[in-house]
Amino acid sequence: MADDGGVLGNLPNSRPGKRSEKRGSGDGVYVDRAMRGERIHGPVPPSPADDPVGAVVRAGTSVAVTGVKVSAALMREVFHRLPRP
């Protein structure tokens, strides 16, 4: 397939290495760093691996959710097999 130029025909194959003379002086916007303020971060919460009680609760919750999903699938199958009146 031959390249006929078209709309993108005059574009270079790669980005040029330096900016043009028009953009060499920057955009002229001055940002005062004092206006930004200081960022204050709160305390870092402990990781979930350090909480043994939370780990037990999460494990129990996942077992309960799995049991509910299995029982729902079994009941769906039982109701599906019942004869319709």
Protein Blocks (a to p, Z undefined) as FASTA:
>chain_A
ZZehijmlmpcfbdcfbdcfklmnonoiacdfklnopaddddddddfklmmklmmmmmmm
mmmmmmmmmmmmmmmmmmmmpccZZ
